[in-house]
Structure formats: C-alpha cells, structure tokens
Amino acid sequence: MTDHPTEQPTGQPTGHGDQSHEDVPKDPLRRSRVSQAWLSVVGLALLLVLLIVFIAQNTERVSMKFFGWTWHAPLAVVALTGVVVGMVLTVITGTLRIVQVRRRVRREV
C-alpha cells in the first residue's frame, strides 16, 4: 500500500492527475497540409532535376528487339519506359489487392 491517495497499490496512477490531449499545448511548428505540400513540391523538383540529368547523360541510341520487332531509341527513354511499366504493374497489383480486402471486409460486416 502507498501513502499517496491517488496511486493504486500497483503503482499506476488512478487517472486524476493524468493530462488529456486537450491539456497538452499544440506545437506551433507542427506539420500542416501546406508544409506537407511544400515538402512534396521540393521533393518532386529535386527528382525532376535528377531525371533531367539522367536523360542528358544517356542520349545514345540503342537497338531494342522484342518478339521480332526491332526499334531504336535513346537509352534514357528505354530505361524510363521500363520504370514506368514497372510502376504501372505495381499500381494495378496493389489496387486489385485493396479491392479484394475491401470486399472481404464488407462481407464480414
């Protein structure tokens, strides 16, 4: 047993002296939608600069062959096309999985 009336014998407070979320002052430097948008713009601008440098340094034409088709394109275009196709396949797969999980949740509710 303790001598302090606000504590339980286990040493945990009873809740009388606890601060709620309303009592805690808000941080004036917290993240906001505007700051998140600004960070996104800065990040995308940096990504765009890196992309421009990549394209500028990989302008030599390469020959691509696929099932009898042959075409010529700059190396940067071929590499970026592969990246975009991979991203599209990932988005399609993720979207199908999200739809599957939502249907399962609706059936169980």
Residue pairs with C-beta under 8 A, 6 or more apart in sequence:
1 9
2 9
2 11
6 13
6 14
6 16
6 17
7 13
7 14
8 14
51 80
54 76
54 79
54 80
55 74
55 76
55 80
57 76
58 74
58 75
58 76
58 79
59 74
59 75
59 76
60 74
60 75
61 72
61 73
61 74
61 75
62 72
62 73
62 74
62 75
62 78
63 70
63 71
63 72
64 70
64 71
64 72
64 73
64 78
